[in-house]
C-alpha cells in the first residue's frame, strides 16, 4: 500500500509539473500572438513528439520528456551585419551564432517579414519573455494564498497530543520509563491527551511559542488551565528543570543541541491555523525572500551537494533539489498518516514552491533563460534612447545571437548541475519522514 501511495504521489507531481510548464509557455504564446508574432509551435516537453495537433498557424503538442517546454517564434534574432539570415564560417563561435540565427528563420514564410520577434519594440519583447515566468509566479501566489487562507499553516498548537509518564532527558534517546524514574509533572498534575491549554499561571495563551516560553521560564509550582470536554479546568503542576531542545528562534529546533529550562512533560499536537490575507501575504513575502536567497547562495551549496552524492555526506534538507527529488517528496507526502485535506495542502504547496523557483530561476539575466532575452531587449532600449539623446544614428536591434557562445556555456553548466542534483536525489535523497 505504501508503494502504491508513493507512486500516486509521484504521478500527481508529474501532472502538476506538466500543467506548470504548459501554463508557463501559455504566457509566452498569448503575448506573442497579442503582438502579432507568428508562433509555429507550442510544445510541452522535449524529445520525440507523443501527440500534436495543428490549430491555425500553430502546432500544439506534448513531447516524451516532461522536463520543460518551448514555443517557437519566428525571427528571435535579427539578420547578420550583411543582412543575410545565415552565412557559414569556419569559426566555431561564429558557427554557433549563425546556427541560432538560421534556426530563427528556418520556418519563414511569405508575409512573415512584419511578424518577426526582433522587429517588435523592446518593451513588447520584454512582455513576451517575462510573461512565461510571470505565469509561474501567479500560479505560486494563487496556490500559496489559497492554501494559507482556506486551510491555514501547519503549526504546533497548544493542544496536548501525548503526555510523558516519567522524567526522561532527551539526551537519553528513550521513550520508555524505567523503575525509579520520577513521574513527569504533566502526568502528576492530570494533564491528558486532547486537552487544550488556554492559560498558564492565569495568563491567557493562544499559540505554542508563547506557551513554550512560559513553560521554559518556569521552575516550580504553576497553574495550567485546560479546556476539556467543553469545560475549563485548573491543573496544578510542579515544573522541574530538565534538558530541552534548543530553539532556532524561527519556530524550529537546533539538531542535537540542548539547554536547561523548565519542563512540564507533554508533546503538543500539530494542526492547521487559518491565516488572514495580511498574514498570508507576509508569509508569501518571506517565502519569496528565502527562495531568492537560496538561489543566490546556490554556488556555495554545490560542494556539500557533491559530498552528499559521492562521499556519503549527510544531505542538506535546505540544499538544491531537482525534479526527481521533488517527485519523491510528493510521493512521501502521500504515505503520511494525515487527513486527505492535509495531504492535498502539502502537495499544492510543493507545486507552488516549484513554480516560485521556476520564476526566480528564469529571471536570471543569462541566455538561454528568459531573463537573458529580457536583458538583451532592455539593453537595446538603453542604446537606442542614448543614441536619440545624443542625436546619433540608431544603432538598430541588439543582436542577442552574438551571445550564443556564452549561452552554450551557461547551458552546459546548467546541464552539469542538473546531473549532479539528479544523482544526489537518487543516491542520497532528501526525506521528510
N, C-alpha and C positions, 0 to 999 in steps of 0.2 A: 504493500500500500504506500509506503514511504517513497519507493522508487517511482510509482505511478504519479504521485502528487508532485514529485520533483520534476518529472517530465512535463506535466501540465504547466507548472510554473515557468519552465524554460520556453515552452511553446507560447504561452501568454506574453512573455517578454519579447519573443521574436515577432509576434504580431504587432505589439506596441512599437517595436523598432521600425518595422516596415511602415506603419502609419506615420511615425515621426519623420522618416525620410521623405515619404510622399508629401507630407504637409510642408516640409522644407522646400522641396522642389516646386510645389504649387505656388509658393511665394514668388520664386523666380519667374515661373511660367506666366502667372496672371499679370505681373507688372510688365514683363517683356511684351506680351500681347497688347497691353494697355498703351504702350508707347510705339506700337506698330512694328516691332522687331519680329522677323519670321523665326519661328521655332520649329524645326523639322522633327525633333524628338523630345519626348518626356519619358525617362526611364527610371524605375526604382530597382536598384541593384546593379551588379556588374556581371560580366561573363556572358554565357550563352543566353539568348532570349527564350524565356519559358512561355510567355504569352504576349501578344501585341495586337493592337487594332488601330487603324488609321481613322481619324476623325478630322475632316477638313484638311489642313496642310500639316497637321502634327500627328506623329505616330506615338501612341501611348502604349507602354509595355512594362512587364516585370521580367527581370533577369534572375539567373540562378543563384547568385551570391548576394545575400542581403546585407552588404557591408557599406552601402552608400547609394548614391543615385546621381542623376545629372539631367540637365536639359541641354540640348544642342542649339545654340543661337548662331545665326548667320553673321559673319563679319565681326567676330570677337576682337580681332586685331586689324589695324589699318594696313594698307599695302606698304611695300618697302619703299626706300628712298627713290627707286627707279620707277615707282608707280605700278610695279608688277606684283602679282599675288605671290609668286614663288620664283626664285632664281637659284639654282643649285650652287653649292660651294663645297670646296674640299675641307674647309674648316669645320671641325666637329661642333663647335659652339654655334657657328653660323648655321649649320645644318639644323640644330635644334630650333633656332629662331624661324627658319624657313619652313620646317615641318609644321610648327604650330600655326604659322601664318596660312599655309596651304590648307590645313585641316579646317580652318575657319571659313574657307571659301569653297570647299570641295562639293557642297550641295547648292552652289549659287545657281539661281535660275533667272531668266529674263524678268526684269521688273524688280529684282531684289536690291538694285543699286540704292534705292531710297529706304530700304528696310534693314540696313546693316547696323549691328550693335554699336560699332565705334563711331558712327555718324550722329548718334544721339548726344544731346548736351550732357556734360559731365554729371549734372545733378540727376538726370534721368538714369544714367548708368549706375550711379551710387544707389538710387532707389531700387533698381533691378537686383543688384548684387546684395544689398542689405536686406531685401525682402525675405530671402531664404532663412538666414539666421534669425531674423525678427519673428518669423512664424514659430520657430522653436522656442523663442523667449515667451511669446504669447501663450503657447501651449503649456510651458512650465509654470507661468504665473497663474493661469486659469486653474490648473490642477492643484497647485500648492494652496491658493486662496480657497478653493472649494473644499479641499480636504481639511484645511485648518479651521474653517468656519463651520462647516457642516458636521464634521466628525471630531475635530479637535487634535490636540497634541498628545501623543502617548507619553505620559509622565508619571512620576511617583506621586501617589496620593497619601492622604492621612488615614486611609482605611487599612486595617490590620489584615495581612494575608496569613501569617503564621506567628506563633509565639514560641520563643525559646523556653525550654523547660529547665535549663540549668545554665550556669555561668560558664561559657566557653570562649576563650580568646580566639579571634580569627586567625592568629598566627599558628594555632594548634591544628588547623585544617581538618576538623572533625565535626560531624553533625549529631553524634550520639552522646548521651550523658554517661558518665562513669560513676561508680559508687564513691560517695564522698564529695561530689560536685555540689556547690551551693545552688539553691533554686534561683532562677532568674527573677529580677524584680517584677517584670511584667506578669509572669506566671503567678508569683506570690500575691500580686495585687488583684488577680482575677481577670486580667485582660484576655480577650478571646478573639479568635479569627472572625472577621466580619464587623468588628467594632470600628466605628469611625470616630477618631479623636477630634473633638471640636474645640477643646480648650486645654491649656496646660498652666497649672497654678493660677487659674482664674482668668488668664489672658486668652482671648479667642485666637484660634489658629485656623487658617484656611488652605494653607499649602504646605507641602512637605519640607521645603527649605527652611521655613520659619520654625516648624516643629522640631526638625532635626537640630537646629542651632540651640533651641531652648533645652532640649534633652542633653546635648553635649556640654552645655554650660552649667548643668545641674548635677551636683553630687550630694545625696541626702534625700530627705523626705520631699515628696511632690504630690500634688493632686492632679490626676489625669481625668478629664471629663470626656466621656464617650457617648456616642449615640448608638443605642442597641434596641432593635425591635420598636423603633419609634419613640423610645424613652431616653432621657439623658441620665447618666449615672456617673457619680464621682467615685473614682477608684484611687486608693491611696497606696503609693509605691515608694520604696526607698531606693533611689538610684545609686549605683556604685561606679567606681572608676574602673575602666576596662580599656583594652586596646581596640581602637576602631579604625576603619579605613580612612585614610587621608583624602579630603575632597580637593578637587582642582579649581574650585571657585566658579565653575560653569555647570554645576549640577551633576558632574561625574566624579569618578574616584581615580586616584593615582594608584596604579598597579603595584602591589607588594609593598606599599608604604603605609605605616600606621602611626596613630598618635594616641595619647592617653586622654580620655574625656569621659563625661558622664554616659552611662549606658543603662537602657531600660530593658532591652531584650526582646524585640519583635522585628518581623520583616514587613515593610509596608507593601501594599498592593500597587500594581501599575494600572492605569486606566487612561481614557481619553478625556481631555478637558477642552471644551469648545473655546475658540478664540474669537474675539471681536474683530471687526475689519481692521481697526488700527493695530491690534496685536498681530494679526496675520500679516499685514504689510511690513511691520517691524521685523518679524521673523523672516519674511521673504527677503528683505534687505540684507539681513545677516547671512542668509544662505548665499546670496549673490556675492557678498563681500568675501565669504570663506572660499567660495569656488574660484573667484578671481585670484585670491592669494595663493590657492593651491596651484593654479596654472602658472603663476609667476615663480613659485618655488619648485616647479616640476624638474628643472635640470638637477637640483640638489638631491632629488629623490631617486635619481637613476642608479647611483652606486648601491644604495640599500636594496633596490629592486633587483639588481644583478645578483647581489649576495643571496637574496631570497630565492631566486630562480636557479642558481647554480651551486651555491655554497651551503644550502640548508639553513640559512639565517631565518629568523622569525619575520614573517610578513607584516609590514606596517599596515594596519587596518585603514589608515587615512592616506595611504600612498596611492599611486596610479592604479587604475583598474580598467581593463578593456571590456569589450562586448561579451566575451566568454565569461569573464568574472562576474559581470552584472547579471548575466543569464543564470549563473549558478546561484547567486544571491537570491534572485527571484524564485528559483527552484526551492531553495531552503525555506523561504518565507511560506511557501505552500505546505510545508511539512510541520510548521509550528502549531502547537496546540492553542490556537486562538480562535475567537469567533470569526465567521466569514467576513464580516464588515471590517474587522481589524486587518485581516489579510489583504482585502481589497485596498484599503488605505495605504498599507505599506507598499504594495505593488505599484499603485498610482504614483507614490512619492519616488520610487526608484525610477519610473519612467520620466517623471518631472525633472529629477536630478540629471538624468541622461540628456534631456532636451536643453537644460540650462548649460551643461558642459558643451553641447554642440554649438550653442550660441556663442559662448565665450571663445571657444577654440576657433571657430570660423571667422571671428572678428580680428584675429591676429593679422597684422598688415604684411602678410607673406604670401606670395604665389606658391602653389596654385589655389590657396584658400580664397574665399570670397573677400576677406579683408584685404588681400593683395590687390585685387581688381578695384576695390573701393579706394585704396591708397593711390593707385595709378590715375583714376579719374579725378581725385582731389588735386593731385599734383598737376595734372593738365589744366585744371581750372585756375590754379595759382599762376602757372606760366602764362596763360592767356590774359588773365587780368593784369598781371605785371607788365606784359607787353603793351596792352592798351594804355595803362597808366603812364608809361614812358614813351608812348607813341612809336613803338617798334613794330615790325611786321609780325603778324600772327604766326606763332611757332607751329601751329597745326596740332593734330592729335598726338598725345604721348603714346609712343609705341611700346606697349606693355610686352609685346613679343620679344623685345630685346632682353627682357629679364628672365626668359625661359631657362637659360643655363642655371641661374640661381634657383628657379622653381624646381628644376630636376634635383638639385642638391637638397633642397628643403624636403621634397617628396621622398628622396632616399633616406633622409634622417627620420622622417615620419614612419616609413616602412620598417626600418630597423627598430625603432621604438615600439611599434605595434607588435612586432615579432617577439621582442623581449617581454612585453606585458602579457602576450598570449602564453608564452612559456611559463611565466610566473603564475598565471591564472590556472594553468593545467597542473603543474607540479607542486605548487605551494599556494593554493587559493585563499582568499580572504573568506572567513566563515563568520556567520552571525549566531550559530547555535553552539 
